[in-house]
Amino acid sequence: MDFAYSPEHEQLRTTVRRFAEAEMAPLVEEAEESERFPRQLFRRWAEVGLLGVRYPEADGGAGFDKLADCIVREEFSRICQSFASSWSAHTHLGIWPIWRTGTPEQKARFLQPALRGEKIAGFGLSEPDGGSDIRAMKTRATKVDGGYRLTGSKMYITNAPIADFLLVAARTAPELKPDSISLFIVELPNPGFAISSLKKEGIRASETGLIYIEDAFVPDSCLLAGREGTYPVLLESLSENRVGVAANCVGIATAAFEASMAYAEERKVRGKPIGSYQAIGHRLADMAAEIEAARWLVNYGAWRVDGGTIDAATAAKVKLTAADMALRVTESAIRLHGGAGIMREYPVGRHHRDALVYVIGEGTAEIQRNIIARSLGF
Ligand SMILES: Cc1cc2nc3c(=O)[nH]c(=O)nc-3n(C[C@H](O)[C@H](O)[C@H](O)COP(=O)(O)OP(=O)(O)OC[C@H]3O[C@@H](n4cnc5c(N)ncnc54)[C@H](O)[C@@H]3O)c2cc1C
Protein backbone atom coordinates (compact mmCIF):
# COMPACT_ATOMS: atom_id res chain seq x y z
CA MET A 1 0.00 0.00 0.00
CA ASP A 2 1.28 3.44 -0.92
CA PHE A 3 -0.53 6.56 0.25
CA ALA A 4 1.70 9.07 -1.55
CA TYR A 5 0.72 10.97 -4.68
CA SER A 6 3.27 10.52 -7.46
CA PRO A 7 5.34 13.59 -8.47
CA GLU A 8 3.25 13.70 -11.69
CA HIS A 9 0.01 13.85 -9.72
CA GLU A 10 1.43 16.52 -7.39
CA GLN A 11 2.57 18.54 -10.40
CA LEU A 12 -0.83 18.17 -12.03
CA ARG A 13 -2.57 19.49 -8.91
CA THR A 14 -0.27 22.51 -8.76
CA THR A 15 -0.80 23.29 -12.45
CA VAL A 16 -4.57 22.85 -12.33
CA ARG A 17 -4.86 24.93 -9.16
CA ARG A 18 -2.89 27.75 -10.77
CA PHE A 19 -5.02 27.56 -13.91
CA ALA A 20 -8.34 27.41 -12.03
CA GLU A 21 -7.44 30.35 -9.80
CA ALA A 22 -6.16 32.47 -12.68
CA GLU A 23 -8.65 31.66 -15.43
CA MET A 24 -11.79 30.16 -13.89
CA ALA A 25 -12.21 32.11 -10.64
CA PRO A 26 -12.62 35.51 -12.40
CA LEU A 27 -15.57 34.09 -14.38
CA VAL A 28 -17.53 32.71 -11.43
CA GLU A 29 -19.49 35.72 -10.19
CA GLU A 30 -20.83 36.77 -13.58
CA ALA A 31 -21.66 33.18 -14.58
CA GLU A 32 -23.50 32.45 -11.31
CA GLU A 33 -25.47 35.72 -11.50
CA SER A 34 -26.43 35.31 -15.16
CA GLU A 35 -26.90 31.52 -14.81
CA ARG A 36 -24.97 31.17 -18.06
CA PHE A 37 -22.02 28.87 -18.61
CA PRO A 38 -19.03 30.65 -20.21
CA ARG A 39 -18.73 28.46 -23.30
CA GLN A 40 -15.20 29.65 -24.10
CA LEU A 41 -14.01 27.57 -21.13
CA PHE A 42 -14.36 24.36 -23.13
CA ARG A 43 -11.88 25.60 -25.77
CA ARG A 44 -9.54 26.84 -23.08
CA TRP A 45 -9.70 23.55 -21.15
CA ALA A 46 -8.85 21.74 -24.37
CA GLU A 47 -5.91 24.07 -25.11
CA VAL A 48 -4.36 23.35 -21.72
CA GLY A 49 -5.03 19.60 -21.97
CA LEU A 50 -7.77 19.44 -19.32
CA LEU A 51 -10.62 17.92 -21.29
CA GLY A 52 -9.31 14.43 -21.89
CA VAL A 53 -7.35 13.90 -18.70
CA ARG A 54 -8.17 10.21 -18.20
CA TYR A 55 -8.31 9.20 -21.89
CA PRO A 56 -5.36 7.60 -23.67
CA GLU A 57 -3.24 9.80 -25.91
CA ALA A 58 -4.04 7.50 -28.83
CA ASP A 59 -7.70 8.55 -28.54
CA GLY A 60 -6.90 12.27 -28.25
CA GLY A 61 -6.66 12.39 -24.45
CA ALA A 62 -3.89 13.49 -22.08
CA GLY A 63 -2.99 9.93 -21.11
CA PHE A 64 -3.40 10.27 -17.34
CA ASP A 65 -5.48 8.01 -15.07
CA LYS A 66 -8.61 8.22 -12.91
CA LEU A 67 -6.68 9.56 -9.94
CA ALA A 68 -5.59 12.47 -12.13
CA ASP A 69 -9.19 12.98 -13.22
CA CYS A 70 -10.20 13.14 -9.55
CA ILE A 71 -7.47 15.68 -8.77
CA VAL A 72 -8.70 17.92 -11.61
CA ARG A 73 -12.28 17.60 -10.33
CA GLU A 74 -11.25 18.54 -6.80
CA GLU A 75 -9.40 21.60 -8.00
CA PHE A 76 -12.20 22.73 -10.33
CA SER A 77 -14.87 22.23 -7.65
CA ARG A 78 -12.75 24.17 -5.16
CA ILE A 79 -13.25 27.16 -7.47
CA CYS A 80 -16.71 26.55 -8.93
CA GLN A 81 -18.89 23.44 -8.91
CA SER A 82 -21.04 24.76 -11.77
CA PHE A 83 -18.04 24.73 -14.09
CA ALA A 84 -16.92 21.35 -12.74
CA SER A 85 -20.38 19.85 -13.34
CA SER A 86 -20.51 21.00 -16.96
CA TRP A 87 -16.99 19.65 -17.41
CA SER A 88 -18.04 16.31 -15.89
CA ALA A 89 -21.18 15.95 -18.04
CA HIS A 90 -18.99 16.63 -21.06
CA THR A 91 -15.78 14.76 -20.31
CA HIS A 92 -17.38 11.76 -18.71
CA LEU A 93 -21.14 11.20 -19.07
CA GLY A 94 -21.42 12.44 -22.65
CA ILE A 95 -18.35 10.76 -24.11
CA TRP A 96 -17.04 7.94 -21.90
CA PRO A 97 -19.42 5.35 -23.45
CA ILE A 98 -18.34 6.54 -26.92
CA TRP A 99 -14.70 6.07 -25.96
CA ARG A 100 -15.48 2.67 -24.47
CA THR A 101 -17.65 1.19 -27.22
CA GLY A 102 -18.08 3.68 -30.06
CA THR A 103 -17.28 2.70 -33.64
CA PRO A 104 -14.12 4.25 -35.14
CA GLU A 105 -16.37 6.60 -37.11
CA GLN A 106 -18.26 7.66 -33.94
CA LYS A 107 -14.98 8.33 -32.16
CA ALA A 108 -13.72 10.48 -35.04
CA ARG A 109 -17.00 12.35 -35.37
CA PHE A 110 -17.85 12.91 -31.68
CA LEU A 111 -15.18 11.84 -29.18
CA GLN A 112 -12.23 13.59 -30.75
CA PRO A 113 -13.96 16.94 -31.46
CA ALA A 114 -15.28 16.82 -27.89
CA LEU A 115 -11.76 16.30 -26.52
CA ARG A 116 -10.57 19.23 -28.67
CA GLY A 117 -13.31 21.43 -27.14
CA GLU A 118 -14.96 21.91 -30.54
CA LYS A 119 -18.17 20.13 -29.58
CA ILE A 120 -19.92 20.20 -26.21
CA ALA A 121 -21.46 16.97 -24.97
CA GLY A 122 -24.19 15.99 -22.51
CA PHE A 123 -26.01 12.91 -21.40
CA GLY A 124 -29.75 12.22 -21.27
CA LEU A 125 -30.92 9.41 -19.01
CA SER A 126 -33.33 10.90 -16.43
CA GLU A 127 -36.95 11.51 -17.35
CA PRO A 128 -39.82 13.44 -15.75
CA ASP A 129 -41.36 10.16 -14.57
CA GLY A 130 -38.17 8.28 -13.83
CA GLY A 131 -34.92 9.63 -12.44
CA SER A 132 -34.06 6.96 -9.90
CA ASP A 133 -36.08 4.27 -11.58
CA ILE A 134 -34.43 3.64 -14.93
CA ARG A 135 -36.85 0.81 -15.65
CA ALA A 136 -39.63 3.39 -15.83
CA MET A 137 -37.98 4.91 -18.91
CA LYS A 138 -40.60 5.94 -21.45
CA THR A 139 -38.46 7.38 -24.23
CA ARG A 140 -38.71 4.96 -27.13
CA ALA A 141 -36.65 4.48 -30.25
CA THR A 142 -38.46 2.82 -33.14
CA LYS A 143 -36.49 1.32 -35.99
CA VAL A 144 -37.22 2.93 -39.36
CA ASP A 145 -35.48 2.90 -42.70
CA GLY A 146 -31.90 4.20 -42.21
CA GLY A 147 -32.21 4.90 -38.52
CA TYR A 148 -34.53 5.34 -35.54
CA ARG A 149 -37.36 7.67 -34.52
CA LEU A 150 -37.14 8.82 -30.87
CA THR A 151 -40.13 10.02 -28.85
CA GLY A 152 -40.26 10.88 -25.15
CA SER A 153 -38.68 13.38 -22.77
CA LYS A 154 -35.56 13.92 -20.68
CA MET A 155 -35.32 15.93 -17.47
CA TYR A 156 -32.54 17.84 -15.69
CA ILE A 157 -29.99 17.31 -18.46
CA THR A 158 -26.68 19.08 -17.76
CA ASN A 159 -25.33 21.05 -20.76
CA ALA A 160 -28.47 20.37 -22.84
CA PRO A 161 -29.03 24.09 -23.61
CA ILE A 162 -25.44 24.49 -24.88
CA ALA A 163 -24.62 21.01 -26.21
CA ASP A 164 -23.64 20.07 -29.75
CA PHE A 165 -24.57 16.48 -29.11
CA LEU A 166 -26.22 14.39 -26.40
CA LEU A 167 -25.85 10.74 -25.59
CA VAL A 168 -29.47 9.73 -25.12
CA ALA A 169 -30.82 6.54 -23.57
CA ALA A 170 -33.99 5.14 -25.12
CA ARG A 171 -35.93 1.93 -25.01
CA THR A 172 -35.55 -0.16 -28.16
CA ALA A 173 -37.67 -3.03 -26.88
CA PRO A 174 -40.74 -2.92 -24.62
CA GLU A 175 -39.65 -5.54 -22.04
CA LEU A 176 -38.14 -4.41 -18.75
CA LYS A 177 -34.74 -5.94 -19.45
CA PRO A 178 -31.35 -4.21 -19.43
CA ASP A 179 -30.72 -4.99 -23.07
CA SER A 180 -33.93 -3.24 -24.06
CA ILE A 181 -32.21 0.12 -23.47
CA SER A 182 -29.87 1.53 -26.11
CA LEU A 183 -27.74 4.67 -26.41
CA PHE A 184 -27.96 7.17 -29.26
CA ILE A 185 -25.65 10.04 -30.13
CA VAL A 186 -28.00 12.85 -31.07
CA GLU A 187 -26.50 15.80 -32.93
CA LEU A 188 -28.07 19.15 -32.07
CA PRO A 189 -30.00 20.97 -33.25
CA ASN A 190 -32.39 18.16 -34.16
CA PRO A 191 -35.88 19.24 -35.30
CA GLY A 192 -37.44 16.63 -32.99
CA PHE A 193 -35.63 17.94 -29.87
CA ALA A 194 -37.19 20.93 -28.05
CA ILE A 195 -34.86 22.03 -25.24
CA SER A 196 -35.75 24.56 -22.55
CA SER A 197 -33.52 25.86 -19.75
CA LEU A 198 -34.29 25.20 -16.10
CA LYS A 199 -33.66 27.61 -13.21
CA LYS A 200 -31.84 25.97 -10.30
CA GLU A 201 -30.85 26.63 -6.69
CA GLY A 202 -27.51 24.83 -6.99
CA ILE A 203 -24.79 24.87 -9.68
CA ARG A 204 -26.55 27.84 -11.25
CA ALA A 205 -23.93 28.49 -13.91
CA SER A 206 -24.10 24.92 -15.20
CA GLU A 207 -26.91 25.01 -17.76
CA THR A 208 -29.57 22.36 -17.33
CA GLY A 209 -32.37 21.45 -19.73
CA LEU A 210 -35.74 19.81 -20.07
CA ILE A 211 -36.11 18.07 -23.43
CA TYR A 212 -39.26 17.12 -25.31
CA ILE A 213 -38.48 14.59 -28.00
CA GLU A 214 -40.99 14.14 -30.75
CA ASP A 215 -40.42 11.80 -33.65
CA ALA A 216 -36.74 12.79 -33.80
CA PHE A 217 -34.81 10.99 -36.54
CA VAL A 218 -31.41 9.60 -35.57
CA PRO A 219 -29.42 7.81 -38.28
CA ASP A 220 -28.12 4.26 -37.83
CA SER A 221 -24.58 5.68 -37.73
CA CYS A 222 -25.48 7.32 -34.40
CA LEU A 223 -26.60 4.17 -32.60
CA LEU A 224 -23.78 3.77 -30.04
CA ALA A 225 -21.43 0.92 -30.95
CA GLY A 226 -23.67 0.17 -33.93
CA ARG A 227 -25.81 -2.15 -31.83
CA GLU A 228 -28.83 -2.10 -29.57
CA GLY A 229 -28.75 -3.02 -25.87
CA THR A 230 -25.73 -0.99 -24.72
CA TYR A 231 -27.30 -0.41 -21.29
CA PRO A 232 -24.52 -2.32 -19.44
CA VAL A 233 -22.00 0.25 -20.75
CA LEU A 234 -24.12 2.92 -19.17
CA LEU A 235 -23.96 1.17 -15.79
CA GLU A 236 -20.17 0.92 -16.05
CA SER A 237 -20.01 4.59 -16.94
CA LEU A 238 -22.17 5.59 -13.96
CA SER A 239 -20.06 3.56 -11.53
CA GLU A 240 -16.87 5.24 -12.67
CA ASN A 241 -18.46 8.65 -12.61
CA ARG A 242 -19.72 8.24 -9.07
CA VAL A 243 -16.09 8.09 -7.96
CA GLY A 244 -15.46 11.25 -10.00
CA VAL A 245 -18.42 13.08 -8.55
CA ALA A 246 -17.22 12.14 -5.07
CA ALA A 247 -13.99 13.99 -5.89
CA ASN A 248 -16.10 17.00 -6.84
CA CYS A 249 -17.70 16.80 -3.39
CA VAL A 250 -14.26 16.84 -1.75
CA GLY A 251 -13.46 19.96 -3.80
CA ILE A 252 -16.65 21.77 -2.74
CA ALA A 253 -16.00 20.90 0.92
CA THR A 254 -12.39 22.07 0.65
CA ALA A 255 -13.56 25.44 -0.67
CA ALA A 256 -15.99 25.81 2.25
CA PHE A 257 -13.30 24.76 4.71
CA GLU A 258 -10.76 27.25 3.36
CA ALA A 259 -13.31 30.07 3.51
CA SER A 260 -14.07 29.04 7.11
CA MET A 261 -10.39 29.03 8.11
CA ALA A 262 -10.00 32.56 6.76
CA TYR A 263 -13.17 33.75 8.50
CA ALA A 264 -12.14 32.13 11.79
CA GLU A 265 -9.02 34.32 11.79
CA GLU A 266 -10.61 37.48 10.41
CA ARG A 267 -13.79 37.67 12.49
CA LYS A 268 -13.32 38.95 16.01
CA VAL A 269 -15.71 38.50 18.92
CA ARG A 270 -14.86 40.04 22.31
CA GLY A 271 -11.59 41.16 20.79
CA LYS A 272 -10.45 37.66 19.81
CA PRO A 273 -10.60 35.81 16.46
CA ILE A 274 -13.50 33.36 16.64
CA GLY A 275 -11.05 30.54 15.79
CA SER A 276 -9.57 30.95 19.27
CA TYR A 277 -12.85 29.72 20.79
CA GLN A 278 -12.76 25.98 21.28
CA ALA A 279 -16.21 25.45 19.74
CA ILE A 280 -15.01 26.97 16.46
CA GLY A 281 -11.69 25.12 16.60
CA HIS A 282 -13.53 21.83 17.06
CA ARG A 283 -15.86 22.64 14.20
CA LEU A 284 -12.84 23.26 11.94
CA ALA A 285 -11.19 20.07 13.23
CA ASP A 286 -14.29 18.02 12.34
CA MET A 287 -14.43 19.58 8.89
CA ALA A 288 -10.73 18.86 8.26
CA ALA A 289 -11.05 15.25 9.45
CA GLU A 290 -14.15 14.56 7.36
CA ILE A 291 -12.62 16.03 4.20
CA GLU A 292 -9.42 14.04 4.67
CA ALA A 293 -11.32 10.77 5.19
CA ALA A 294 -13.47 11.33 2.09
CA ARG A 295 -10.48 12.32 -0.03
CA TRP A 296 -8.70 9.06 0.73
CA LEU A 297 -11.84 7.06 0.05
CA VAL A 298 -12.08 8.82 -3.32
CA ASN A 299 -8.43 8.01 -4.01
CA TYR A 300 -9.17 4.37 -3.18
CA GLY A 301 -12.12 4.44 -5.60
CA ALA A 302 -9.88 5.93 -8.30
CA TRP A 303 -7.30 3.24 -7.64
CA ARG A 304 -10.01 0.59 -8.11
CA VAL A 305 -11.09 2.25 -11.40
CA ASP A 306 -7.48 2.36 -12.60
CA GLY A 307 -7.04 -1.31 -11.69
CA GLY A 308 -10.26 -2.24 -13.52
CA THR A 309 -11.85 -3.59 -10.32
CA ILE A 310 -14.43 -0.93 -9.48
CA ASP A 311 -17.88 -2.35 -8.77
CA ALA A 312 -21.23 -0.64 -8.30
CA ALA A 313 -21.29 -1.06 -4.50
CA THR A 314 -17.80 0.38 -3.98
CA ALA A 315 -18.59 3.32 -6.24
CA ALA A 316 -21.84 3.86 -4.32
CA LYS A 317 -19.99 3.83 -0.97
CA VAL A 318 -17.50 6.42 -2.24
CA LYS A 319 -20.21 8.70 -3.62
CA LEU A 320 -22.53 8.37 -0.63
CA THR A 321 -19.75 9.15 1.85
CA ALA A 322 -18.34 12.13 -0.04
CA ALA A 323 -21.71 13.70 -0.91
CA ASP A 324 -23.03 13.49 2.65
CA MET A 325 -19.68 14.79 3.93
CA ALA A 326 -19.83 17.83 1.60
CA LEU A 327 -23.33 18.63 2.77
CA ARG A 328 -22.29 18.50 6.45
CA VAL A 329 -19.08 20.46 5.92
CA THR A 330 -20.74 23.21 3.88
CA GLU A 331 -23.53 23.56 6.44
CA SER A 332 -20.92 23.75 9.17
CA ALA A 333 -19.18 26.50 7.18
CA ILE A 334 -22.39 28.51 7.11
CA ARG A 335 -22.89 28.09 10.87
CA LEU A 336 -19.29 29.15 11.50
CA HIS A 337 -19.83 32.32 9.46
CA GLY A 338 -22.90 33.33 11.49
CA GLY A 339 -25.06 35.86 9.61
CA ALA A 340 -22.34 36.30 6.99
CA GLY A 341 -22.92 32.66 6.01
CA ILE A 342 -26.32 33.61 4.67
CA MET A 343 -25.03 36.60 2.73
CA ARG A 344 -24.17 36.22 -0.95
CA GLU A 345 -21.04 38.28 -0.41
CA TYR A 346 -19.54 35.14 1.13
CA PRO A 347 -19.13 31.97 -0.94
CA VAL A 348 -20.24 29.38 1.63
CA GLY A 349 -23.95 29.65 0.77
CA ARG A 350 -23.13 28.81 -2.84
CA HIS A 351 -20.98 25.88 -1.73
CA HIS A 352 -23.85 24.50 0.34
CA ARG A 353 -26.39 24.88 -2.49
CA ASP A 354 -23.93 23.17 -4.82
CA ALA A 355 -23.27 20.34 -2.35
CA LEU A 356 -27.00 19.65 -2.13
CA VAL A 357 -27.00 18.78 -5.82
CA TYR A 358 -24.75 15.79 -5.15
CA VAL A 359 -26.92 14.03 -2.62
CA ILE A 360 -29.38 13.89 -5.55
CA GLY A 361 -27.62 13.96 -8.94
CA GLU A 362 -25.83 10.85 -10.27
CA GLY A 363 -28.16 8.73 -8.15
CA THR A 364 -29.65 9.95 -4.86
CA ALA A 365 -28.20 8.98 -1.48
CA GLU A 366 -31.10 6.53 -1.07
CA ILE A 367 -30.27 4.87 -4.37
CA GLN A 368 -26.60 4.55 -3.32
CA ARG A 369 -27.79 2.90 -0.09
CA ASN A 370 -30.00 0.54 -2.11
CA ILE A 371 -27.01 -0.48 -4.24
CA ILE A 372 -24.86 -1.08 -1.14
CA ALA A 373 -27.66 -2.97 0.66
CA ARG A 374 -28.10 -5.21 -2.42
CA SER A 375 -24.40 -6.06 -2.29
CA LEU A 376 -24.95 -7.08 1.36
CA GLY A 377 -27.70 -9.45 0.33
CA PHE A 378 -30.69 -7.21 1.16
C1 LIG B 1 -28.48 19.74 -11.19
C2 LIG B 1 -28.82 18.40 -11.74
C3 LIG B 1 -28.20 17.95 -12.90
C4 LIG B 1 -28.54 16.71 -13.45
N1 LIG B 1 -27.93 16.31 -14.62
C5 LIG B 1 -28.35 15.16 -15.21
C6 LIG B 1 -27.80 14.77 -16.49
O1 LIG B 1 -26.92 15.43 -17.05
N2 LIG B 1 -28.30 13.66 -17.08
C7 LIG B 1 -29.27 12.89 -16.49
O2 LIG B 1 -29.68 11.91 -17.09
N3 LIG B 1 -29.78 13.22 -15.28
C8 LIG B 1 -29.36 14.33 -14.64
N4 LIG B 1 -29.89 14.70 -13.41
C9 LIG B 1 -30.97 13.90 -12.85
C10 LIG B 1 -30.61 13.15 -11.61
O3 LIG B 1 -29.79 12.05 -11.91
C11 LIG B 1 -31.92 12.75 -10.93
O4 LIG B 1 -32.52 13.95 -10.43
C12 LIG B 1 -31.75 11.75 -9.83
O5 LIG B 1 -31.35 10.52 -10.33
C13 LIG B 1 -33.05 11.58 -9.01
O6 LIG B 1 -34.14 11.36 -9.84
P1 LIG B 1 -35.48 12.21 -9.63
O7 LIG B 1 -35.11 13.63 -9.59
O8 LIG B 1 -36.46 11.77 -10.65
O9 LIG B 1 -35.98 11.81 -8.19
P2 LIG B 1 -36.97 10.57 -7.85
O10 LIG B 1 -36.48 9.35 -8.52
O11 LIG B 1 -38.37 11.00 -8.13
O12 LIG B 1 -36.76 10.44 -6.28
C14 LIG B 1 -37.51 11.22 -5.34
C15 LIG B 1 -37.12 10.74 -3.95
O13 LIG B 1 -37.48 9.34 -3.80
C16 LIG B 1 -36.33 8.58 -3.43
N5 LIG B 1 -36.38 7.28 -4.07
C17 LIG B 1 -36.65 7.00 -5.36
N6 LIG B 1 -36.59 5.67 -5.57
C18 LIG B 1 -36.27 5.10 -4.39
C19 LIG B 1 -36.07 3.77 -3.96
N7 LIG B 1 -36.16 2.74 -4.81
N8 LIG B 1 -35.73 3.54 -2.65
C20 LIG B 1 -35.63 4.59 -1.79
N9 LIG B 1 -35.82 5.88 -2.15
C21 LIG B 1 -36.14 6.12 -3.43
C22 LIG B 1 -35.15 9.38 -3.95
O14 LIG B 1 -33.96 9.05 -3.26
C23 LIG B 1 -35.62 10.81 -3.69
O15 LIG B 1 -35.40 11.14 -2.35
C24 LIG B 1 -29.51 15.91 -12.82
C25 LIG B 1 -30.12 16.35 -11.64
C26 LIG B 1 -29.79 17.57 -11.09
C27 LIG B 1 -30.47 18.02 -9.83
The ligand as an SDF file (V2000), in Angstrom:
LIG
                    3D

 53 58  0  0  0  0  0  0  0  0999 V2000
  -28.4830   19.7370  -11.1860 C   0  0  0  0  0  0  0  0  0  0  0  0
  -28.8220   18.4020  -11.7430 C   0  0  0  0  0  0  0  0  0  0  0  0
  -28.1980   17.9530  -12.9000 C   0  0  0  0  0  0  0  0  0  0  0  0
  -28.5400   16.7080  -13.4530 C   0  0  0  0  0  0  0  0  0  0  0  0
  -27.9260   16.3060  -14.6190 N   0  0  0  0  0  0  0  0  0  0  0  0
  -28.3520   15.1580  -15.2100 C   0  0  0  0  0  0  0  0  0  0  0  0
  -27.8050   14.7680  -16.4890 C   0  0  0  0  0  0  0  0  0  0  0  0
  -26.9220   15.4320  -17.0500 O   0  0  0  0  0  0  0  0  0  0  0  0
  -28.3040   13.6560  -17.0780 N   0  0  0  0  0  0  0  0  0  0  0  0
  -29.2710   12.8910  -16.4880 C   0  0  0  0  0  0  0  0  0  0  0  0
  -29.6780   11.9050  -17.0870 O   0  0  0  0  0  0  0  0  0  0  0  0
  -29.7760   13.2240  -15.2770 N   0  0  0  0  0  0  0  0  0  0  0  0
  -29.3560   14.3350  -14.6350 C   0  0  0  0  0  0  0  0  0  0  0  0
  -29.8910   14.6970  -13.4100 N   0  0  0  0  0  0  0  0  0  0  0  0
  -30.9680   13.9040  -12.8540 C   0  0  0  0  0  0  0  0  0  0  0  0
  -30.6060   13.1460  -11.6080 C   0  0  0  0  0  0  0  0  0  0  0  0
  -29.7880   12.0470  -11.9100 O   0  0  0  0  0  0  0  0  0  0  0  0
  -31.9240   12.7550  -10.9270 C   0  0  0  0  0  0  0  0  0  0  0  0
  -32.5190   13.9540  -10.4330 O   0  0  0  0  0  0  0  0  0  0  0  0
  -31.7480   11.7540   -9.8280 C   0  0  0  0  0  0  0  0  0  0  0  0
  -31.3470   10.5210  -10.3290 O   0  0  0  0  0  0  0  0  0  0  0  0
  -33.0460   11.5760   -9.0140 C   0  0  0  0  0  0  0  0  0  0  0  0
  -34.1360   11.3580   -9.8440 O   0  0  0  0  0  0  0  0  0  0  0  0
  -35.4780   12.2120   -9.6280 P   0  0  0  0  0  0  0  0  0  0  0  0
  -35.1100   13.6320   -9.5940 O   0  0  0  0  0  0  0  0  0  0  0  0
  -36.4590   11.7730  -10.6490 O   0  0  0  0  0  0  0  0  0  0  0  0
  -35.9800   11.8070   -8.1950 O   0  0  0  0  0  0  0  0  0  0  0  0
  -36.9690   10.5660   -7.8460 P   0  0  0  0  0  0  0  0  0  0  0  0
  -36.4780    9.3470   -8.5170 O   0  0  0  0  0  0  0  0  0  0  0  0
  -38.3710   11.0040   -8.1300 O   0  0  0  0  0  0  0  0  0  0  0  0
  -36.7600   10.4370   -6.2840 O   0  0  0  0  0  0  0  0  0  0  0  0
  -37.5060   11.2180   -5.3390 C   0  0  0  0  0  0  0  0  0  0  0  0
  -37.1190   10.7350   -3.9470 C   0  0  0  0  0  0  0  0  0  0  0  0
  -37.4790    9.3440   -3.8010 O   0  0  0  0  0  0  0  0  0  0  0  0
  -36.3340    8.5830   -3.4350 C   0  0  0  0  0  0  0  0  0  0  0  0
  -36.3840    7.2840   -4.0690 N   0  0  0  0  0  0  0  0  0  0  0  0
  -36.6500    6.9950   -5.3600 C   0  0  0  0  0  0  0  0  0  0  0  0
  -36.5890    5.6740   -5.5740 N   0  0  0  0  0  0  0  0  0  0  0  0
  -36.2680    5.1040   -4.3900 C   0  0  0  0  0  0  0  0  0  0  0  0
  -36.0670    3.7660   -3.9630 C   0  0  0  0  0  0  0  0  0  0  0  0
  -36.1580    2.7410   -4.8130 N   0  0  0  0  0  0  0  0  0  0  0  0
  -35.7330    3.5390   -2.6510 N   0  0  0  0  0  0  0  0  0  0  0  0
  -35.6250    4.5860   -1.7950 C   0  0  0  0  0  0  0  0  0  0  0  0
  -35.8160    5.8770   -2.1470 N   0  0  0  0  0  0  0  0  0  0  0  0
  -36.1410    6.1230   -3.4290 C   0  0  0  0  0  0  0  0  0  0  0  0
  -35.1530    9.3810   -3.9500 C   0  0  0  0  0  0  0  0  0  0  0  0
  -33.9570    9.0470   -3.2570 O   0  0  0  0  0  0  0  0  0  0  0  0
  -35.6160   10.8070   -3.6860 C   0  0  0  0  0  0  0  0  0  0  0  0
  -35.4020   11.1360   -2.3480 O   0  0  0  0  0  0  0  0  0  0  0  0
  -29.5140   15.9060  -12.8220 C   0  0  0  0  0  0  0  0  0  0  0  0
  -30.1210   16.3460  -11.6400 C   0  0  0  0  0  0  0  0  0  0  0  0
  -29.7880   17.5660  -11.0890 C   0  0  0  0  0  0  0  0  0  0  0  0
  -30.4700   18.0160   -9.8320 C   0  0  0  0  0  0  0  0  0  0  0  0
  1  2  1  0
  2  3  1  0
  2 52  2  0
  3  4  2  0
  4  5  1  0
  4 50  1  0
  5  6  2  0
  6  7  1  0
  6 13  1  0
  7  8  2  0
  7  9  1  0
  9 10  1  0
 10 11  2  0
 10 12  1  0
 12 13  2  0
 13 14  1  0
 14 15  1  0
 14 50  1  0
 15 16  1  0
 16 17  1  0
 16 18  1  0
 18 19  1  0
 18 20  1  0
 20 21  1  0
 20 22  1  0
 22 23  1  0
 23 24  1  0
 24 25  2  0
 24 26  1  0
 24 27  1  0
 27 28  1  0
 28 29  2  0
 28 30  1  0
 28 31  1  0
 31 32  1  0
 32 33  1  0
 33 34  1  0
 33 48  1  0
 34 35  1  0
 35 36  1  0
 35 46  1  0
 36 37  1  0
 36 45  1  0
 37 38  2  0
 38 39  1  0
 39 40  1  0
 39 45  2  0
 40 41  1  0
 40 42  2  0
 42 43  1  0
 43 44  2  0
 44 45  1  0
 46 47  1  0
 46 48  1  0
 48 49  1  0
 50 51  2  0
 51 52  1  0
 52 53  1  0
M  END
$$$$
